[in-house]
Amino acid sequence: MADKSNKYEDNKPGKFYVDKECIACDACVLAAPDNFSMNEDDGHAYVNIQPKNPEEEELCREALEGCPVEAIGSDGE
């Protein structure tokens, strides 16, 4: 389970975030490309845009559920 106190500063403020357990597998970027990006310098994913509609919200939930190391979290706001 993702740890909010261990999340990357790259994450845009809001419900979803990526923590420092990320292994840069790219699964979240493939699942929700409008919301997740890769920091190529540090080798990790982050939330670049919080979801703006129900479709993006669903894709972000799919990314969260599909993360192999559970590095994506949701504050449930």
Residue pairs with C-beta under 8 A, 6 or more apart in sequence:
1 70
1 73
2 17
2 18
2 19
2 21
2 70
2 71
2 72
2 73
3 19
3 21
3 73
4 17
4 19
4 73
4 75
6 19
6 20
6 21
7 17
7 18
7 19
7 20
7 73
8 17
8 18
8 19
8 20
8 22
8 39
8 44
8 46
10 18
10 39
10 44
10 46
10 47
10 48
11 17
11 18
11 46
11 47
12 47
12 48
12 49
12 50
13 50
14 47
14 50
14 75
14 77
15 50
15 51
15 60
15 74
15 75
15 76
15 77
16 35
16 47
16 50
16 51
16 60
16 64
16 72
16 73
16 74
16 75
17 46
17 47
17 72
17 73
17 74
17 75
18 28
18 36
18 44
18 45
18 46
18 47
18 71
18 72
18 73
19 71
19 72
19 73
20 44
20 71
21 69
21 70
21 71
22 44
22 45
22 69
22 71
23 68
23 69
23 71
24 38
24 43
24 44
24 45
25 68
25 69
26 38
26 45
27 63
27 66
27 67
27 68
28 36
28 45
28 63
28 64
28 66
28 67
28 72
29 36
29 37
29 38
29 45
31 59
31 62
31 63
31 66
32 51
32 56
32 59
32 60
32 62
32 63
34 49
34 56
34 59
35 47
35 48
35 49
35 50
35 51
35 56
35 59
35 60
35 63
36 45
36 46
36 47
36 48
36 60
36 63
37 45
37 46
37 48
38 44
38 45
38 46
39 45
39 46
45 71
47 60
51 57
51 59
51 60
60 72
60 74
61 74
63 72
64 72
64 73
64 74
